[in-house]
Amino acid sequence: GEKEVQLMVTAEVMQAVLHHCPDRSVRKAVYFAGQKGAGKLAVLEDMLSKRHQLASLMGARSFAHYSLEDKLASSPRQVRALLSAISTGLESKVSAELEGLLQLKREMEDESAPGEVPLGIAELQETGGAEGGAIE
Protein backbone atom coordinates (compact mmCIF):
# COMPACT_ATOMS: atom_id res chain seq x y z
CA GLY A 1 0.00 0.00 0.00
CA GLU A 2 0.84 3.63 -0.12
CA LYS A 3 2.39 5.42 2.81
CA GLU A 4 1.80 9.04 3.63
CA VAL A 5 4.74 10.92 5.03
CA GLN A 6 4.92 14.55 6.08
CA LEU A 7 8.28 16.27 5.76
CA MET A 8 9.56 19.69 6.69
CA VAL A 9 10.93 20.71 3.30
CA THR A 10 14.38 22.09 4.00
CA ALA A 11 17.01 22.55 1.30
CA GLU A 12 18.69 19.32 2.40
CA VAL A 13 15.47 17.28 2.36
CA MET A 14 14.52 18.71 -1.03
CA GLN A 15 17.92 17.85 -2.52
CA ALA A 16 17.81 14.31 -1.11
CA VAL A 17 14.32 13.62 -2.46
CA LEU A 18 15.05 15.19 -5.86
CA HIS A 19 18.21 13.12 -6.27
CA HIS A 20 17.13 9.79 -4.80
CA CYS A 21 13.35 9.31 -4.98
CA PRO A 22 12.32 7.13 -7.93
CA ASP A 23 8.71 8.46 -7.94
CA ARG A 24 8.43 11.48 -10.26
CA SER A 25 5.17 12.69 -8.64
CA VAL A 26 6.82 12.75 -5.20
CA ARG A 27 9.81 14.65 -6.57
CA LYS A 28 7.47 17.15 -8.21
CA ALA A 29 5.42 17.64 -5.01
CA VAL A 30 8.55 18.16 -2.91
CA TYR A 31 10.00 20.58 -5.44
CA PHE A 32 6.88 22.77 -5.45
CA ALA A 33 6.53 22.57 -1.66
CA GLY A 34 10.10 23.82 -1.36
CA GLN A 35 9.35 26.79 -3.61
CA LYS A 36 6.53 28.17 -1.49
CA GLY A 37 7.56 31.12 0.62
CA ALA A 38 5.16 30.67 3.51
CA GLY A 39 5.25 33.75 5.69
CA LYS A 40 7.72 35.54 3.45
CA LEU A 41 5.14 37.56 1.53
CA ALA A 42 4.36 39.83 4.50
CA VAL A 43 8.08 40.49 5.01
CA LEU A 44 8.51 41.35 1.34
CA GLU A 45 5.51 43.68 1.37
CA ASP A 46 6.92 45.44 4.45
CA MET A 47 10.32 45.80 2.75
CA LEU A 48 8.69 47.31 -0.34
CA SER A 49 6.79 49.77 1.82
CA LYS A 50 9.97 50.80 3.67
CA ARG A 51 11.84 51.24 0.38
CA HIS A 52 9.06 53.50 -0.92
CA GLN A 53 9.12 55.51 2.32
CA LEU A 54 12.89 55.97 2.05
CA ALA A 55 12.64 57.13 -1.56
CA SER A 56 9.88 59.60 -0.64
CA LEU A 57 11.91 60.99 2.24
CA MET A 58 14.87 61.48 -0.10
CA GLY A 59 12.69 63.32 -2.65
CA ALA A 60 12.60 60.62 -5.33
CA ARG A 61 9.51 59.48 -7.27
CA SER A 62 10.17 55.81 -6.51
CA PHE A 63 12.81 53.54 -5.01
CA ALA A 64 13.94 52.71 -8.54
CA HIS A 65 14.61 56.40 -9.22
CA TYR A 66 16.32 56.81 -5.85
CA SER A 67 18.60 53.80 -6.26
CA LEU A 68 19.62 54.76 -9.81
CA GLU A 69 20.50 58.41 -9.18
CA ASP A 70 24.27 57.81 -9.10
CA LYS A 71 24.43 54.94 -11.59
CA LEU A 72 25.40 54.83 -15.27
CA ALA A 73 21.77 54.23 -16.24
CA SER A 74 20.32 56.95 -14.05
CA SER A 75 16.61 56.34 -14.57
CA PRO A 76 14.25 53.37 -14.95
CA ARG A 77 13.74 54.38 -18.61
CA GLN A 78 17.50 54.16 -19.30
CA VAL A 79 17.67 50.77 -17.54
CA ARG A 80 14.81 49.44 -19.71
CA ALA A 81 16.56 50.71 -22.85
CA LEU A 82 19.83 49.05 -21.82
CA LEU A 83 18.13 45.75 -20.98
CA SER A 84 16.19 45.85 -24.25
CA ALA A 85 19.40 46.33 -26.22
CA ILE A 86 21.08 43.44 -24.41
CA SER A 87 18.11 41.09 -24.72
CA THR A 88 17.73 41.73 -28.45
CA GLY A 89 21.19 40.29 -29.03
CA LEU A 90 20.50 37.22 -26.90
CA GLU A 91 17.07 36.15 -28.18
CA SER A 92 18.25 33.63 -30.78
CA LYS A 93 20.83 32.07 -28.44
CA VAL A 94 18.29 31.74 -25.62
CA SER A 95 15.70 30.23 -27.98
CA ALA A 96 18.18 27.62 -29.21
CA GLU A 97 19.27 26.67 -25.69
CA LEU A 98 15.67 26.54 -24.46
CA GLU A 99 14.72 24.20 -27.29
CA GLY A 100 17.68 21.96 -26.38
CA LEU A 101 16.59 21.89 -22.72
CA LEU A 102 12.97 21.13 -23.65
CA GLN A 103 14.07 18.27 -25.92
CA LEU A 104 16.28 16.85 -23.15
CA LYS A 105 13.40 17.14 -20.66
CA ARG A 106 11.07 15.27 -23.03
CA GLU A 107 13.66 12.50 -23.44
CA MET A 108 14.24 12.22 -19.69
CA GLU A 109 10.58 12.23 -18.60
CA ASP A 110 10.00 8.65 -19.71
CA GLU A 111 13.26 7.29 -18.32
CA SER A 112 13.63 9.36 -15.16
CA ALA A 113 15.91 7.76 -12.65
CA PRO A 114 16.88 9.20 -9.27
CA GLY A 115 20.30 10.39 -10.45
CA GLU A 116 18.93 12.13 -13.54
CA VAL A 117 16.61 14.64 -11.86
CA PRO A 118 18.77 17.78 -12.11
CA LEU A 119 18.12 19.12 -15.61
CA GLY A 120 20.83 17.08 -17.35
CA ILE A 121 22.92 20.09 -18.23
CA ALA A 122 26.05 17.93 -18.62
CA GLU A 123 24.33 15.85 -21.30
CA LEU A 124 23.17 18.99 -23.08
CA GLN A 125 26.68 20.44 -23.04
CA GLU A 126 28.10 17.16 -24.37
CA THR A 127 25.77 17.39 -27.36
CA GLY A 128 26.80 20.99 -27.98
CA GLY A 129 23.37 22.41 -27.11
CA ALA A 130 24.51 24.74 -24.34
CA GLU A 131 27.61 26.82 -24.23
CA GLY A 132 29.27 27.64 -20.97
CA GLY A 133 31.02 30.88 -20.27
CA ALA A 134 30.25 34.55 -20.37
CA ILE A 135 27.51 36.32 -22.23
CA GLU A 136 28.87 37.89 -25.39
ZIRANOR-V853824 format. One record per helix or strand. SS is the DSSP state (a for helix, b for strand). FROM is the first residue (numbers start at 0). LEN is the number of residues. If there is no record, write none. Layout:
ss from len
SS FROM LEN
SS FROM LEN
This chain:
ss from len
a 10 10
a 23 12
a 39 18
a 62 6
a 75 35
a 113 3
a 120 6
